[in-house]
C-alpha cells in the first residue's frame, strides 16, 4: 500500500535537457506519458512541468539551479529513487502552494461533487490524489457518507467541511489525513474508525479544548489526543468506534459497545496507569441501535469514559461514566 503524497527533493542543477532525459523519458518509456506546461503559474524562481501518464496518473516537477521537487501518484523515475522525501509543510511554501493548486483543480475536475467543499478537499488532498487510495477514499465519502448510516453525501460533506474549516487540525493535516489510508481496496470499517478520531476532535473543539493528536506516553503507546486549554489542563483522550450489531458478532447494541471498549481497555489502556478518558464513538449506529444504548447506558469497563453519537446535522447525544475531567456539550 502506497503512502499519502509526499515530495521528493533532488538537489543539484537541473535543466530542460536533464528533466527530459532523467524524468520524462523514463516515465514515457515505462508507462506512456505526455509532458505539458502546468495548469497554474509555477512557483517564483522555478520552471515546471506537468506529466500526464496514460494510465491516469499525474506527476508534477519543478526545478531551478539549486534543485528540483517531484510530486506524483505514479511510478518514480530511477533518477529520483534515492532522494529524500518531504511533507507539504517541509518544502518551500511556493512549491507547496503551486502543487496544491494543480492537484485541487485535477481533483475537482475528476470529482466535481467535492468542489463545494474546499477545505475538506485540501485537507484530504494527500490521500484523495494518492497512488493507490485516490478512488477508495473518495468513494468512502461519495458512496458511504463518510461512515454515517442513513445519511446523504452532501450532508456529510457539509458536516466535515464546517469542522475542518475551523482550522483546528490544519497543523496536523498530513498525520490525520493519512489515517484514512491509501489502499486500493475499500475498507469501510477502518475508514469509519478513522473518522471517529475526527468526531472526537470536534467534540473537544466544540467544548473549547484544543485537541493535539498522537501524544506519546511512557508506555511506548500513542494516545489519540490531548485536550489542551489556556489554563493548562491537559486530559488525554483515547478513541474507539464500535461496529453496529449487524456488522459484528455481538448480538445487541449494548454488547457491541461493551465488547469494543473491552478490547481497548484490555490492551492499550491497561498499560497506561490511568489518566486517560475513553471516548466511545457510536456514530456508526443507526437510530434504533443508538437509542437502545442511550436507554441502558451500559458501562464500558473503563472510567472515565464518554459514550456518544454524532449525526451530520450537528446533533450529538451521549453520556458519561465516572468522573470525566472535561466539560462536554452532551
N, C-alpha and C positions, 0 to 999 in steps of 0.2 A: 504494500500500500504506500503510495507516494505521500509526501508530506504537503502541508499548505505551501503556497507560493513563497519562494524566497529568492533574493537576488544572488547572483554570482558576480564577484568583483575580480577582474583580470587587470592587474597593474601593467604598466608599460605603455609604450607609444602604439597607438592604433591608427590605421589609415583606411581609406576606402578599399584599397587593394587587399590589405590584411583581413579586413572584415569579410570581403568576398571569398578569399581563399580559405580562411580558417573557420568561418562561421556559416556563411550562406551555402557554399558549395557542398560541404559535408551533409548539411541538412537536406539540401535538394537531392543529392545523390541517394540518400538513405530513404527519404520519405516523400520527396517531391514537395517543393516549396516555391513561393513567389516572394521576392524582395520588393518592398514598397516603401514609399515615403510614409512617415507616421501620420495618423489622422490629426494629431494636435501638434502644436509647435514644440520642438524638443526643448529640454532644459537649457538655460543660458550657458554658453560655453561648450556645448556638446553637439555633435552630429548624431543622427539617429536613423534607424531602420526598423521597419515592422516586417516580420516574416510570417506570412500566412501559409500554413502547411496544408497539403492536400487532404489530410485526414481530419481537418477541422481544428487542429492545434494552432497555437499562436505563440510567437516569441517576440520580445522587444529587446533592442540592443542600442545602447548609446555610448559614445566614446569621445575622448579628447586626447591630447598628447600625454596625459598622465595615467590614463587607464580607461577601462570600459566596464559597463554593467549589463548583465544579461538577466532577463526575467522571462520565463516561459513555462508552459504546461506541456512541453513536448520533449523529445529526445535532446539531451545536451551534447553539443559537438565535443569531440575528444579534446580539442584545444582548451576547453574550459573545465575539464574533469577535476583537475587538482586545484581549482580556485576556491577561495573562501566564500562561505555563504553568509548572508546578512538579512535581517528583517527590514521591514519598511521604515522603521524608526532609526535604523543604523546606517542608512545611506544618505547622501545629500538630499535635503528637502526638495530641491528642484527635480531631482531624478525620481523621487518617490511620487511627487505630485503629477509629473508627466505620465508615468506608468499607470497611476490610478485613473487618470482621465481616459487614457486609452482603453483600459480594461473595463471601466464602468460603461463606456459607450458600447463596447462589444457585448457586455452582459445585458444591457437594456435592448440592444438590437436582437439578441437571441431570445431573451425572456422579457418582453415588454411589460408584463404584469408586475415586474419589480420596479419600474420607473417611478412610480408614485411613492416609493419608499427609499429615499436616497441614503438615509443614514444606515438603514439595515443593509442596503446594497454595498455601501462602503465597508461596514463592519465585517461582513462575511465574505468580502471580496477574495481574501486568500484561499478560501475553500470553494466559493462559487466558481472560480476560474482555475481551480487546481487540476492537476493532470488526471487523477482517477476519480475525484469526487465532484466534478463540476455539474454532473447531471443528477446524481443522487441527492446532493444537498439541496438543490433547487426543487427536486421532486418532493422532498420532505415537507417543504413549505407549501408548494403548489397543490399537491395531491393529498397531503395528510395533515394540513392545517397546523404544522409545527408540533404535532403530537397531541393537540387538543381534540377530544372526542366531540362529535356533534357540533362542529364549528365550521364556519365559512373561511375560505382562504384569505379574503381581504380583511375580515375582522381580525384574524390572527396577525396578519402583516401590520395592520394599523396598531395593534397592541404592542408588538415588539418595536415598531418604529417610534412610538411615543416614548417608550422607556429608553431605548438606545440613544435617542436624540438628546437626552439629558446630558450625555457625555460622561456619565459616571464610570463607565467601563472602557472609555476610549484608550486610556493608558495601558490597558491590558488586552487590547483588541486581538493581537495575534495569539496570545495564550487562550483566550476564551473562544475565539472563532475556531481555532484549531481543535478544540474539544469536540466540535461537531463531526470531525473526521473527514477523510478524503478517500473513502473506499468506493470502488465502482459498484459495490453491492449495497442495496438499501438495507440498513439495519434500524428499523423503527424503534426497537427497544433502547438501543444505545443512544440514538439521537434524541429521543424523548427524555431520557435520563439527563442528557447534557442540558436540555432546556430547563430542567429542574433547577440547575445552578443559576440560570438567568432569573428564574422566578424568585429564588432565594435572595438574589441581589436586589431585585425590585422591592421585595417585602422589606428589606433592610433600608433601602433608599427612601421608600415612602414613609418610613418611621423616623427619618432624619439621620440615619447612620451612613457612614462612608465605607462600603464593602471593599476590602482588599483581598483578592483571591490568592490561593495557593500559598498558604502560610506553613513553612517548615517548622516542625516541632522536634523536641529532643528524642522522641521515639524513632525518628527516621521517617515518619509519615509526613504527608502534607495535608493540612486541614483546608477545607474548601474556601472559607472566608474568615476574616477578622473584621468585626463590626466596630469601626473606629469613630470617635467623636472628638469634638474640640476639647471636651472635659477630660479626655484621656482614657475613657472606658473602652476596653478592647476585648469583648467576649469573642470566643471562637465559635464558628458555626460549621457543622458538617451536614451535608445534604444527602438524602436518599429519596428515591422515587419508586414507590411500589407499582407493579403492574396491576391492572384491574383483574378481578377473578376470572373473567372469560379468557384471559391470556396467560394463566398460570395454574398450578395445581391446587392452590388454596381455594377452598370451597366457598368462602364468604368474603365480603369486602374487609370485615374486621380482621379475619385471619391473614389476608393479604398484607394489611398494614403491619400487623404484629410480626409476621414472618420476615418481611423485608427489613424492618427495623432490627430484628434479632440478628440478621446476617451482618449488619453494620456494627452493632454493639458487641457481638462476639468476636469480631475481627479487629478492625481499625481502632474503634473507640476503647476496646478492652485494654489496649496497650498504652492508652493515654490516661494519666492519673487525674481524671475529672477535668472540669473547666470547659467542657465543650457542650454547646447547645445542639441537639439533634433536630434538624428540620426534616419533616416527612412531607414531601410534596405529593399530594394526591390528585394533581391536575389531569392525570390520565383517566380518572374515574368518571364514568357517565353519572348523570344526576342521581339515579336510584342507588348506585353503589356509594356515592358520597353521602347521601342522606342517611344511609344505614350506619356509616362510620360516625357521622356527626351526632347521630342519636345515641349510639352506645358509648362513643368516645373511649375506645379501648386504650389501655396502657401499651407502651411500646418497648418496655424493657430498659429504658434509659431515661434518666431525668437529669437536667431539664430537657424538655422536648416541646416542639411546636408541630402540630399536625394541621395541614391546611390544604385548600384547593383554590386555584385561580381560574378565572374564566377570561376569555378575550375581551369582554365588555368592561373589564377592570374590577369586577367583584372578587373579593377574597373572603372566604369563610374559614374558620378554624378554631382550634382550642389548644390549650397548653397543658403540660403535665410537669409538676414540680415547680421550683422557684426559678423562673426564666429571667435572666438578668438583662432583658430587653423589653422596651415598651413598644409593642407592635399594635398595628391597627387591624384587629381581628374582630 
